[in-house]
């Protein structure tokens, strides 16, 4: 009886089944001067912030569930340099809950180009 009840609850609330394993998130940020490749982050559940560091920069992100088939990745990045600090709310991505790659490029070709790329994979 207990097993049937647990199964019924999991089917009634699909987010429990999806959030149990979590996601692995890979992030790359590139500008005209450098490329930051953050170590892959494991996001074990929805709404839990995870932090990764590459060089002088810290990336803090979290995944929330938008619907049965889509998730949203929101993040912030901060960098601490000798002469200054920078802080940025990263563009949000709405992604397929079964995993997806996405990127955004801002600026002109060449010196002013900025690119933010993510790859989100469900953990099994």
Phi, psi and omega in degrees: 000317180297320181294318179297320180294317178297316177298319178296318178296320180294323178287330179286330181234086185301335181296332178296318181292319181288322187277348185295322182267331178082196184225155170251130184239127175248138186227138175225133176234128184228135171231189185293342184256329185205167176233125178254122175244109182279142176302143180305140181249139173263121177253098189288338181204163179293141175080004180260122180284139178232144184240142175222152181233139174222118182061231181270008188243146177241132179248126179238118183225161175212151179248135173236157179267125178269319180205187178299329186246002181223149177234166179231130176255122176235143185207166174227151176227135176230144180230139179242116179247170179303315187263343184199170175236152174226152181218135183216133167280117182285150176302140178278150177238131168264123188232161175290135183292347177272004178110147183189156171252146178209154176206161176221138178241137180231135176111181179271159175305137176103230192296330185259013184283138176225131182227134179237119182234142177226152170227124181242124179233134176292142175277144180259000000 
